[in-house]
Amino acid sequence: MFGTRLKEERARLNLTQPQFAEKIGVSKRTVVDWEQEKSSPTIKQLGLMIEMGMEAYYLLNDFRIGRTIGDLKQLPAYQEALGEQMTTQNADERELLTRFRQASAETRAFIMKGLEL
């Protein structure tokens, strides 16, 4: 039920009905009607809800994926940081693997034994 999910998301953002109504640009009565399933918001109003941090997928599908528009806006920076980290890790891992392969059988056995700890 959209109304119940809307109410939950509004509460999660610590907004009263009047505060929420003001942010969306509607009356408190309109918010009450949405929460009681007497009417539905427009696509534009739904977009404003998502912009303020409501989880779109949950509002529309009753299933939380734990992502808001704020998360998505941060995604490029996260991917860039992760890419740099993966490049560093991959370089270190490649070096380790190269050295491991070049080591004598005795050295490899010693390393493997140490990894069992």
N, CA and C atoms as an extended XYZ file, in Angstrom:
351
Properties=species:S:1:pos:R:3:atomname:S:1:resname:S:1:resid:I:1 pbc="F F F"
N         0.827       -1.179        0.000 N   MET     1
C         0.000        0.000        0.000 CA  MET     1
C         0.876        1.251        0.000 C   MET     1
N         0.722        2.035       -1.036 N   PHE     2
C         1.542        3.229       -1.201 CA  PHE     2
C         1.418        4.167       -0.002 C   PHE     2
N         0.206        4.388        0.480 N   GLY     3
C        -0.004        5.327        1.580 CA  GLY     3
C         0.777        4.960        2.825 C   GLY     3
N         0.771        3.687        3.162 N   THR     4
C         1.508        3.213        4.335 CA  THR     4
C         3.004        3.397        4.137 C   THR     4
N         3.483        3.059        2.947 N   ARG     5
C         4.917        3.202        2.672 CA  ARG     5
C         5.331        4.678        2.666 C   ARG     5
N         4.465        5.530        2.134 N   LEU     6
C         4.745        6.965        2.139 CA  LEU     6
C         4.862        7.473        3.575 C   LEU     6
N         3.946        7.059        4.410 N   LYS     7
C         3.964        7.473        5.816 CA  LYS     7
C         5.249        6.990        6.499 C   LYS     7
N         5.651        5.749        6.215 N   GLU     8
C         6.879        5.204        6.799 CA  GLU     8
C         8.107        5.991        6.337 C   GLU     8
N         8.166        6.303        5.056 N   GLU     9
C         9.301        7.062        4.528 CA  GLU     9
C         9.323        8.481        5.091 C   GLU     9
N         8.157        9.091        5.223 N   ARG    10
C         8.074       10.436        5.808 CA  ARG    10
C         8.589       10.402        7.241 C   ARG    10
N         8.179        9.375        7.994 N   ALA    11
C         8.626        9.235        9.383 CA  ALA    11
C        10.133        8.961        9.442 C   ALA    11
N        10.627        8.159        8.509 N   ARG    12
C        12.061        7.859        8.471 CA  ARG    12
C        12.881        9.132        8.279 C   ARG    12
N        12.336       10.072        7.531 N   LEU    13
C        13.010       11.354        7.309 CA  LEU    13
C        12.706       12.373        8.405 C   LEU    13
N        11.976       11.918        9.438 N   ASN    14
C        11.623       12.777       10.577 CA  ASN    14
C        10.856       14.022       10.154 C   ASN    14
N         9.889       13.833        9.263 N   LEU    15
C         9.068       14.952        8.801 CA  LEU    15
C         7.628       14.776        9.268 C   LEU    15
N         7.056       15.848        9.769 N   THR    16
C         5.631       15.839       10.077 CA  THR    16
C         4.869       15.988        8.762 C   THR    16
N         3.574       15.747        8.803 N   GLN    17
C         2.780       15.938        7.586 CA  GLN    17
C         2.877       17.375        7.074 C   GLN    17
N         2.760       18.396        7.957 N   PRO    18
C         2.890       19.774        7.461 CA  PRO    18
C         4.273       20.073        6.867 C   PRO    18
N         5.328       19.580        7.498 N   GLN    19
C         6.677       19.805        6.969 CA  GLN    19
C         6.834       19.153        5.593 C   GLN    19
N         6.359       17.927        5.495 N   PHE    20
C         6.444       17.192        4.238 CA  PHE    20
C         5.640       17.901        3.151 C   PHE    20
N         4.433       18.320        3.509 N   ALA    21
C         3.566       19.014        2.550 CA  ALA    21
C         4.244       20.270        2.015 C   ALA    21
N         4.884       21.015        2.905 N   GLU    22
C         5.559       22.246        2.482 CA  GLU    22
C         6.702       21.945        1.510 C   GLU    22
N         7.469       20.901        1.793 N   LYS    23
C         8.592       20.543        0.922 CA  LYS    23
C         8.123       20.103       -0.462 C   LYS    23
N         6.972       19.459       -0.525 N   ILE    24
C         6.444       18.964       -1.798 CA  ILE    24
C         5.629       20.042       -2.512 C   ILE    24
N         5.150       21.018       -1.739 N   GLY    25
C         4.352       22.092       -2.331 CA  GLY    25
C         2.877       21.762       -2.434 C   GLY    25
N         2.386       21.013       -1.431 N   VAL    26
C         0.965       20.658       -1.387 CA  VAL    26
C         0.429       20.974        0.002 C   VAL    26
N        -0.863       20.801        0.182 N   SER    27
C        -1.463       21.033        1.499 CA  SER    27
C        -1.294       19.793        2.379 C   SER    27
N        -1.430       20.006        3.685 N   LYS    28
C        -1.388       18.879        4.618 CA  LYS    28
C        -2.504       17.904        4.277 C   LYS    28
N        -3.665       18.423        3.883 N   ARG    29
C        -4.810       17.583        3.523 CA  ARG    29
C        -4.450       16.624        2.382 C   ARG    29
N        -3.674       17.120        1.427 N   THR    30
C        -3.249       16.280        0.303 CA  THR    30
C        -2.384       15.128        0.800 C   THR    30
N        -1.468       15.422        1.719 N   VAL    31
C        -0.608       14.380        2.285 CA  VAL    31
C        -1.457       13.352        3.024 C   VAL    31
N        -2.422       13.830        3.804 N   VAL    32
C        -3.328       12.921        4.518 CA  VAL    32
C        -4.058       12.029        3.516 C   VAL    32
N        -4.547       12.611        2.444 N   ASP    33
C        -5.252       11.829        1.416 CA  ASP    33
C        -4.336       10.785        0.783 C   ASP    33
N        -3.087       11.143        0.518 N   TRP    34
C        -2.140       10.171       -0.040 CA  TRP    34
C        -1.922        9.021        0.935 C   TRP    34
N        -1.708        9.374        2.205 N   GLU    35
C        -1.429        8.346        3.209 CA  GLU    35
C        -2.649        7.466        3.481 C   GLU    35
N        -3.842        8.004        3.245 N   GLN    36
C        -5.071        7.217        3.424 CA  GLN    36
C        -5.540        6.586        2.112 C   GLN    36
N        -4.708        6.708        1.080 N   GLU    37
C        -4.983        6.115       -0.236 CA  GLU    37
C        -6.248        6.661       -0.898 C   GLU    37
N        -6.580        7.906       -0.583 N   LYS    38
C        -7.741        8.544       -1.213 CA  LYS    38
C        -7.361        9.190       -2.537 C   LYS    38
N        -6.076        9.487       -2.694 N   SER    39
C        -5.564       10.039       -3.949 CA  SER    39
C        -4.098        9.663       -4.068 C   SER    39
N        -3.519        9.984       -5.195 N   SER    40
C        -2.111        9.639       -5.447 CA  SER    40
C        -1.348       10.867       -5.923 C   SER    40
N        -0.051       10.912       -5.616 N   PRO    41
C         0.755       12.035       -6.086 CA  PRO    41
C         1.005       11.933       -7.591 C   PRO    41
N         1.333       13.065       -8.168 N   THR    42
C         1.711       13.079       -9.580 CA  THR    42
C         3.147       12.565       -9.711 C   THR    42
N         3.555       12.312      -10.926 N   ILE    43
C         4.936       11.892      -11.175 CA  ILE    43
C         5.911       12.970      -10.698 C   ILE    43
N         5.572       14.233      -10.947 N   LYS    44
C         6.432       15.333      -10.504 CA  LYS    44
C         6.563       15.334       -8.982 C   LYS    44
N         5.449       15.140       -8.280 N   GLN    45
C         5.483       15.115       -6.820 CA  GLN    45
C         6.278       13.909       -6.319 C   GLN    45
N         6.115       12.785       -6.982 N   LEU    46
C         6.885       11.599       -6.625 CA  LEU    46
C         8.382       11.866       -6.813 C   LEU    46
N         8.724       12.554       -7.886 N   GLY    47
C        10.119       12.926       -8.119 CA  GLY    47
C        10.671       13.797       -7.009 C   GLY    47
N         9.863       14.721       -6.507 N   LEU    48
C        10.293       15.575       -5.393 CA  LEU    48
C        10.526       14.746       -4.133 C   LEU    48
N         9.671       13.747       -3.919 N   MET    49
C         9.836       12.865       -2.758 CA  MET    49
C        11.161       12.115       -2.843 C   MET    49
N        11.464       11.635       -4.021 N   ILE    50
C        12.703       10.893       -4.230 CA  ILE    50
C        13.901       11.817       -4.045 C   ILE    50
N        13.804       13.039       -4.565 N   GLU    51
C        14.889       14.019       -4.411 CA  GLU    51
C        15.155       14.344       -2.946 C   GLU    51
N        14.114       14.301       -2.107 N   MET    52
C        14.317       14.629       -0.696 CA  MET    52
C        14.859       13.447        0.101 C   MET    52
N        15.021       12.285       -0.555 N   GLY    53
C        15.654       11.150        0.115 CA  GLY    53
C        14.782        9.940        0.344 C   GLY    53
N        13.571        9.960       -0.175 N   MET    54
C        12.721        8.781       -0.031 CA  MET    54
C        13.198        7.696       -0.990 C   MET    54
N        13.039        6.461       -0.576 N   GLU    55
C        13.477        5.332       -1.394 CA  GLU    55
C        12.406        5.002       -2.429 C   GLU    55
N        12.675        5.344       -3.671 N   ALA    56
C        11.694        5.208       -4.754 CA  ALA    56
C        11.195        3.784       -4.912 C   ALA    56
N        12.101        2.831       -4.942 N   TYR    57
C        11.698        1.445       -5.191 CA  TYR    57
C        10.742        0.963       -4.105 C   TYR    57
N        11.017        1.349       -2.861 N   TYR    58
C        10.142        0.947       -1.758 CA  TYR    58
C         8.771        1.602       -1.881 C   TYR    58
N         8.743        2.886       -2.184 N   LEU    59
C         7.459        3.575       -2.325 CA  LEU    59
C         6.574        2.887       -3.360 C   LEU    59
N         7.175        2.465       -4.462 N   LEU    60
C         6.397        1.931       -5.576 CA  LEU    60
C         6.202        0.422       -5.545 C   LEU    60
N         7.091       -0.303       -4.864 N   ASN    61
C         7.058       -1.758       -4.965 CA  ASN    61
C         7.022       -2.519       -3.651 C   ASN    61
N         7.012       -1.830       -2.532 N   ASP    62
C         6.979       -2.487       -1.230 CA  ASP    62
C         8.175       -3.412       -1.011 C   ASP    62
N         9.319       -3.012       -1.515 N   PHE    63
C        10.533       -3.798       -1.325 CA  PHE    63
C        11.694       -2.830       -1.202 C   PHE    63
N        12.418       -2.938       -0.100 N   ARG    64
C        13.533       -2.017        0.124 CA  ARG    64
C        14.807       -2.556       -0.510 C   ARG    64
N        15.481       -1.689       -1.243 N   ILE    65
C        16.802       -2.039       -1.745 CA  ILE    65
C        17.871       -1.228       -1.026 C   ILE    65
N        17.417       -0.322       -0.165 N   GLY    66
C        18.355        0.443        0.649 CA  GLY    66
C        19.120        1.515       -0.097 C   GLY    66
N        18.573        2.002       -1.172 N   ARG    67
C        19.249        3.036       -1.946 CA  ARG    67
C        18.311        4.213       -2.174 C   ARG    67
N        18.857        5.406       -1.974 N   THR    68
C        18.095        6.620       -2.239 CA  THR    68
C        18.800        7.396       -3.342 C   THR    68
N        18.195        8.467       -3.782 N   ILE    69
C        18.802        9.291       -4.828 CA  ILE    69
C        20.141        9.852       -4.356 C   ILE    69
N        20.250       10.107       -3.058 N   GLY    70
C        21.522       10.575       -2.508 CA  GLY    70
C        22.624        9.545       -2.692 C   GLY    70
N        22.272        8.268       -2.507 N   ASP    71
C        23.248        7.202       -2.731 CA  ASP    71
C        23.693        7.183       -4.187 C   ASP    71
N        22.741        7.327       -5.086 N   LEU    72
C        23.053        7.278       -6.514 CA  LEU    72
C        23.918        8.454       -6.943 C   LEU    72
N        23.686        9.617       -6.330 N   LYS    73
C        24.492       10.793       -6.672 CA  LYS    73
C        25.945       10.613       -6.236 C   LYS    73
N        26.168        9.807       -5.196 N   GLN    74
C        27.518        9.572       -4.704 CA  GLN    74
C        28.198        8.415       -5.432 C   GLN    74
N        27.458        7.670       -6.226 N   LEU    75
C        27.974        6.481       -6.882 CA  LEU    75
C        29.217        6.733       -7.733 C   LEU    75
N        29.270        7.770       -8.573 N   PRO    76
C        30.484        7.972       -9.376 CA  PRO    76
C        31.747        8.139       -8.528 C   PRO    76
N        31.660        8.884       -7.441 N   ALA    77
C        32.825        9.075       -6.569 CA  ALA    77
C        33.214        7.756       -5.913 C   ALA    77
N        32.207        6.979       -5.518 N   TYR    78
C        32.464        5.674       -4.905 CA  TYR    78
C        33.135        4.740       -5.907 C   TYR    78
N        32.616        4.711       -7.130 N   GLN    79
C        33.193        3.848       -8.155 CA  GLN    79
C        34.630        4.251       -8.464 C   GLN    79
N        34.891        5.549       -8.496 N   GLU    80
C        36.249        6.028       -8.763 CA  GLU    80
C        37.197        5.594       -7.648 C   GLU    80
N        36.765        5.774       -6.397 N   ALA    81
C        37.600        5.378       -5.263 CA  ALA    81
C        37.812        3.868       -5.254 C   ALA    81
N        36.763        3.131       -5.539 N   LEU    82
C        36.862        1.676       -5.570 CA  LEU    82
C        37.785        1.234       -6.696 C   LEU    82
N        37.680        1.889       -7.839 N   GLY    83
C        38.546        1.559       -8.968 CA  GLY    83
C        40.010        1.756       -8.633 C   GLY    83
N        40.315        2.862       -7.953 N   GLU    84
C        41.698        3.121       -7.546 CA  GLU    84
C        42.168        2.060       -6.563 C   GLU    84
N        41.298        1.688       -5.640 N   GLN    85
C        41.642        0.670       -4.653 CA  GLN    85
C        41.867       -0.676       -5.337 C   GLN    85
N        40.986       -1.024       -6.265 N   MET    86
C        41.113       -2.299       -6.968 CA  MET    86
C        42.382       -2.324       -7.812 C   MET    86
N        42.733       -1.214       -8.432 N   THR    87
C        43.955       -1.153       -9.232 CA  THR    87
C        45.166       -1.396       -8.347 C   THR    87
N        45.181       -0.755       -7.181 N   THR    88
C        46.284       -0.942       -6.243 CA  THR    88
C        46.336       -2.381       -5.771 C   THR    88
N        45.182       -2.913       -5.380 N   GLN    89
C        45.144       -4.293       -4.910 CA  GLN    89
C        45.554       -5.250       -6.016 C   GLN    89
N        45.061       -5.029       -7.196 N   ASN    90
C        45.395       -5.920       -8.293 CA  ASN    90
C        46.884       -5.887       -8.605 C   ASN    90
N        47.485       -4.711       -8.552 N   ALA    91
C        48.923       -4.604       -8.799 CA  ALA    91
C        49.698       -5.358       -7.723 C   ALA    91
N        49.301       -5.179       -6.466 N   ASP    92
C        49.952       -5.891       -5.365 CA  ASP    92
C        49.752       -7.397       -5.505 C   ASP    92
N        48.539       -7.789       -5.844 N   GLU    93
C        48.247       -9.212       -5.999 CA  GLU    93
C        49.031       -9.818       -7.160 C   GLU    93
N        49.133       -9.075       -8.248 N   ARG    94
C        49.905       -9.575       -9.396 CA  ARG    94
C        51.373       -9.765       -9.017 C   ARG    94
N        51.911       -8.788       -8.302 N   GLU    95
C        53.309       -8.878       -7.863 CA  GLU    95
C        53.503      -10.076       -6.941 C   GLU    95
N        52.597      -10.259       -6.012 N   LEU    96
C        52.678      -11.384       -5.081 CA  LEU    96
C        52.612      -12.711       -5.831 C   LEU    96
N        51.692      -12.814       -6.758 N   LEU    97
C        51.542      -14.044       -7.535 CA  LEU    97
C        52.781      -14.309       -8.395 C   LEU    97
N        53.314      -13.262       -8.999 N   THR    98
C        54.530      -13.412       -9.813 CA  THR    98
C        55.680      -13.937       -8.962 C   THR    98
N        55.860      -13.324       -7.799 N   ARG    99
C        56.957      -13.755       -6.915 CA  ARG    99
C        56.721      -15.171       -6.392 C   ARG    99
N        55.475      -15.491       -6.083 N   PHE   100
C        55.150      -16.834       -5.597 CA  PHE   100
C        55.486      -17.873       -6.662 C   PHE   100
N        55.113      -17.598       -7.897 N   ARG   101
C        55.379      -18.539       -8.993 CA  ARG   101
C        56.880      -18.701       -9.255 C   ARG   101
N        57.644      -17.653       -9.006 N   GLN   102
C        59.089      -17.709       -9.240 CA  GLN   102
C        59.839      -18.379       -8.087 C   GLN   102
N        59.182      -18.514       -6.949 N   ALA   103
C        59.836      -19.081       -5.769 CA  ALA   103
C        60.052      -20.583       -5.940 C   ALA   103
N        60.989      -21.098       -5.168 N   SER   104
C        61.255      -22.540       -5.194 CA  SER   104
C        60.072      -23.277       -4.576 C   SER   104
N        60.002      -24.560       -4.830 N   ALA   105
C        58.931      -25.392       -4.278 CA  ALA   105
C        58.954      -25.334       -2.755 C   ALA   105
N        60.161      -25.312       -2.195 N   GLU   106
C        60.307      -25.258       -0.742 CA  GLU   106
C        59.736      -23.946       -0.188 C   GLU   106
N        60.031      -22.830       -0.840 N   THR   107
C        59.528      -21.520       -0.412 CA  THR   107
C        58.012      -21.455       -0.548 C   THR   107
N        57.482      -21.976       -1.645 N   ARG   108
C        56.019      -21.984       -1.831 CA  ARG   108
C        55.345      -22.818       -0.744 C   ARG   108
N        55.932      -23.971       -0.409 N   ALA   109
C        55.377      -24.825        0.644 CA  ALA   109
C        55.394      -24.092        1.984 C   ALA   109
N        56.484      -23.358        2.255 N   PHE   110
C        56.611      -22.593        3.489 CA  PHE   110
C        55.529      -21.515        3.561 C   PHE   110
N        55.320      -20.814        2.453 N   ILE   111
C        54.292      -19.763        2.393 CA  ILE   111
C        52.913      -20.367        2.609 C   ILE   111
N        52.634      -21.467        1.937 N   MET   112
C        51.320      -22.107        2.072 CA  MET   112
C        51.096      -22.573        3.506 C   MET   112
N        52.121      -23.088        4.137 N   LYS   113
C        52.013      -23.530        5.530 CA  LYS   113
C        51.694      -22.330        6.420 C   LYS   113
N        52.347      -21.204        6.147 N   GLY   114
C        52.096      -19.988        6.919 CA  GLY   114
C        50.677      -19.473        6.759 C   GLY   114
N        50.083      -19.702        5.614 N   LEU   115
C        48.708      -19.250        5.371 CA  LEU   115
C        47.675      -20.098        6.103 C   LEU   115
N        48.070      -21.260        6.571 N   GLU   116
C        47.145      -22.140        7.288 CA  GLU   116
C        46.872      -21.651        8.700 C   GLU   116
N        47.683      -20.736        9.199 N   LEU   117
C        47.519      -20.244       10.574 CA  LEU   117
C        46.249      -19.556       10.778 C   LEU   117
